[in-house]
Structure formats: C-alpha cells, structure tokens
C-alpha cells in the first residue's frame, strides 16, 4: 500500500514517516504532524501552533476560524463549515487547493455553486469522509459530486439534485428531499440496487405531507442502528417504519420537531413495547406528552430525552 493511501487510512506509522519527510524537507509542519494527534477545534489550538500557523500561512483563507468551526488533526485541517454567508469563487479554490486541506475529512457547505465546488474539489481531491451540502437552489448534478468524493461515508443532502450512476457506499445518510421528487425517485432506485444497504444511521428531513416512500425502500434492506425523522413529516411514515425489516435493529430513535398524531404515536409505542430489547435512546423535541405517554416512552428506552 502506498504512503498516501496509508495516510488516508490514518496509519500511525505512515504519519510518522510523513512527519520525517516534511522535517527533512525543512517544513516545520512536520513537528505538528506528530505533536497534534487528536482532532482539535481551533479555539483549543496551542498558542505556539497558532502563531506558527499564522506565520507560515497554514490558515489559508480562514480569517475567523472559529466562525467556520475549523478543526485540526496532525497539523492539517480536519473539518470546517460554511453556512452563514456566501464567499467569492476564489475563496473556495484557495481553500480546497491549500496545503492544509490535503487531508480534510469533515466538510459542511452552503452558498456555493455546484460548478465552483466541483472545480475546487478537483484541485487535490481531499479524502473527505463526511460531506453535508445544504442549499436550496437549482438541481445539482450529484453524479459529478460523487465522483469527487470517493472516500465519503457520511453524506448529507439538503438540496435538490439528481444522479443516475452508483450511489456512494455509505454508513450514514441525511436527506431533505424537499420539493425534489426526482431525488426521491433516484434514492428509491439506488435502494433497489442494494446501494444503500450499508447505512447504519438514517435521517429523513422535512419531507412534505406524504409517506416517506424513499426511506421505506431503504428500510426494506438496510439495518440502521439510528433512525431520525426531523421536521414536517407526515405521520403515515410510522406504519412503514414499524413493519419494516429494519425496525428490530434500530437502537436510537430521534423525532425532532416531528409530531405524529396520537394514533400514529400509539402504533409506534405499541411496536416498541413488543420488542425484546428497549431502545438505547429516545430523543424527541417539539411536543409535550401527557403523563401516560411519557411513562410509556420511559418504558421503551433506556435513555429518554424529550422536550416540548
């Protein structure tokens, strides 16, 4: 296995070799490759490193790193997000092409046009494991995105988009299909091909008032340990959930802002009460339950986090 692949796989021996290589080349970053082994938010970066990083330009285009939740690992950027404001096209190119971005793993973006994003990712193709894209705009060519994310395992798609090729091999998927029936159709097709079977964490966001058909197809084959319904989702999804083959494998159930009516909630609780093992965790927000329902919830989960 070549050195770059071993670095992407976080092989400690490979990182030690790489640190020596940097130091032999006169690159002071080598000291921090071995001196900063854990993921570190920028606020926790040692002052000596912060000063050295600013001196050598390791911060790239980040003027206010904390605003972007910039994190570091082994002297390189580990993750960042851009949610609150648009950036110039050159900013994205500088970011993804920067030496500090060589081993980026966790990226959340908004306010970036697909073409700009794809061209910027092409500059060095960092080994991104978690990628979340939130942007309500025209449909994006997701085949072009997936081609640039060969290492992704955790994908968030909160935007319109279409794909016709192979879906990435994921362990976590978070989708807000919103007003994009085409994306729902593509997800159903991918589920039918078995491309979503490996998902262990499935989030369904804000689908309009209709059963979440694409998620139902995923649940026919995937066996997630965590399932989340978040936002304005029709309660008709509950029968699809509790009768799915995946229901027995779910250990964490997350209902954020999702208000199933009393009938759907009773169906869900009855199905959970019939399980041999309780949930590890129940999380719900946006609805206050009466004492009877609260007692039933406490009876089906070891850890209950319910807020009105």
N, C-alpha and C positions, 0 to 999 in steps of 0.2 A: 504494500500500500504506500503511495507516495506521501510526502510530508504534508502537502496541502490537505489531502483527504484526512489524514490523521489529526491535523489541526481542527478541521471542521467537525471531527468526531470527538473533540476535546480529550485527546490522548495526552496525559500529563508529560510523558517522556518526549513526545513530539514538541510540546510547548517549551520544554527545557532546551531542546536542540534549537528551536527557533529563536529563543532568547539569546543563546550564544551566538547565533548567526547575526542577529541585529547588533549585538555589542561588538563583535569582530568587525562589523561594517561601520562602526562609530556612531550607531544610532542609539541614543540614550533611552529610547523606549524599551529596549531590552531589559533594563533594570526593573521596569514596571510590569513586564510580561510575567515575571516570576514574583514580583512584590505585591501584586494586586490580584490574587487568585479568585476572589469571590465577586459576584455581582454587587456593584456599589452605586447607589444613587449619587448624583453629582454633589449634593449637599454633604455627603459623608466622605468625599474625596479628601485624602490628607492634603494639608496646605502645601507641603513641599511638591506634591504631584501637581496640584492646581497651578502653582506658579510655573513649574517646568512645562506643563501642558500649554499654558498661555504663551510662554516664551517661544516654544517650538511650533506653535500653530496647530496643536493637536485638537483644539476645539472647533476648527473649521468655521462654518457659518453660524454656529450657535453663539449668539450674543447674550442670551439669557438662558443658560442650560436648564435651570430648574423649571422654567416655563414649559419646556419640551419634555420634562421628566427624563432627561438624559441619564443613562446609566452606563457604567464601565465594567469591563471584565478583562483581566490580564492586559491592561494598558490600552485596550481598544474599546470603542463604543460597543455596548451590548444591546441597548434599546433606546428608542426615542418615539415621541408622538408629535404630530402637528394637527391640532384640532381647531384652534380659535381664530386663525387669520390666514389669508392667502399669502403665498410667497412668490417672488419672482421665479421665472423658469430657471434662471442661472443659479438660484439658491439650491434648488433640487439637484441640479447637476453637480454643484460643488459638494453637496452633502454626500450623495451616493458615490461620487468619484474620489472622495477624500481618503487618504491612507487610514485614518482612524475608523472608517466604515468597513474595512476589509472583512471583519468577522461579525457584522451586525446579525443579531438573531431575532430581535423583537421590534416590529415596526407597526405603528398605527398612523394612518394618514387621512387627511381631509384637505379640501381646497387644492387639489392638484389634478390637472387634466390627464387623461389616460396616456396620450402621446408623450407628454412631458415625463410622466412617471416611467413609462417603458424605456424611453431613451436614457433616462438617468440610471435605471437599474442595469442597463446594458454596459455601463462603464466598467463595472468589475464583478457584477453578479454576487453580492454577499450571500452567505449561507443562511438566509432568513428562515427561522423555524416558525415564528408566529407573525402573521400579517393580517391586519384589520384595516378595512377601507370603508369609510363612511362618507358618502357623497351622493346626494340626490340630484342627479344630472342625467344627461342622455345615456343610453345603454353603452356599456363598455365591452370591448372585445376581451372576454375573460380567457379565451384560449391564449391570447398574447400574454396575459398576466401569468397564467400557469406555466408557460414555457420559461418564464424568467424566475420562477420560484421552485426549483427542483427539490429543495430541502424542506419546504413548508409542511408542517404537521398540524398547525392550529390556524384556521382560516376564518376570518370574519368578513362577511359580505353584506354590508348595509347600504346597498346601492343597486340600481338596475344594471343588468349585464346578461350576456348570453354566451354560451360555449357549446361547441359541437364535438370537441375532442375528449380526451380522457381527463377525468377529474383527478386532482391530486390524492395521493394516499394519505388520508388524514386520521388523526386521533381526536381532534376537536373541530367542531364546525358551529359557527354562529351566523344565522342568516335572517335578514329582514328583507323579504322579497317585495314588500310594499306593492306599489302599482306596477308590478313587472311579472305578468303571468308567464312570459316566455322563460324567465329564470326558473319559475316553479316547474314548468314542463321539462326543462333541461335537468333539474335535480331529480325528478321522477325517473327520467331515462337513465341517469347515472346510477340511481339506486337499483334499477332493474338489471343493470350490467354488473352489479356487485361492487361498484367503485366506492360505495360509502359504508361497506360492511365493517371497516375497522374503527369507526367512530365510537369513542368512549364518552365523549362529552358533547351533547347536542343542545343548542339554544335556538329557539324559534321566537323571533321578534315581530311584534306589531302587525301580524297579517290581518287584513280586513275581515269583515264578518263573513267567514266561510270556514268550513273544516280545513285543517292544515293538511291538505292531501299529500303534499310532497313529504312532510315529516312522517306521515303514516306509512308511506312506502319505505322510508329509511328504517322505521321500527320493525318492519317485517323481517329484516335480515340483520341489521346491526344490533349490538348488545351494549348500549351505553350504560355507564355507571352513574352518569349525571344527566338529568333532563331538565330543561328550563323552558317555561312559557312566559314571555315577557311582553306586556303591553296589551293592545286591543285585539285579543284573540278570541274567537267565538268558542263558547263552552262546549260546542259539539265535538271538539277535539278529545274530550275526556273519554268517551266510549272507544274512540280509535286507540287511545293510549292504553287503557286497562285491558283491552282484548288483544293487544299486540304481543307477539312472542317475546319482545324486549322487556315487557313490564316487570318480569321477575328479576331482571338483572339490575334494575335501577336502584341505586343506593342513596342518591341525593336528588330531591325534587325541589325545584325552585320556581315559585309563582310570583313574579314581580309585577305588580300593577294589573295582574290578570284576575278578573272577578268572575269565576264560573257561578252560575245561578245555584240556588240551594239544591236543586235536583242533581245537577252535574257534580256538585261538591259531594253530595251524599253517595253518588256512584263511585267517585274516586276513593272516598274514605272506606266504603264497604270493601272495595277491591284491595286496599292496603291492609285492612283488618283480616282479610283472608290469607294474606301471605304468611309464610312460616317465620321469616325474619323481618323485624321492623326496619324502616329506613334508617340510615345513619344520620340523615339530616333532612328536615323540612324547613324551607325558607319561604315566607310569603310576605308581601307588602301590599298596601293599598286597600285592605279590607279588615274590619274588625269582626271577630267571630263571637257568637254568644258562648256562654259557659259550657253548654253541652257540646258544641262543635269543637271548642278549644280542648275539652277533655278527650274527645276522640282523636284529635290531631296528636296530642301528647301520647296517646296510646299506640300510635303507628310509627313514631320516630324517636330515636334516642336523643336527638338534639333538635329542638324546635326554636325557630327564630321567626316569630310572626309579629308584624307591626301593622297598625292601621294606616 
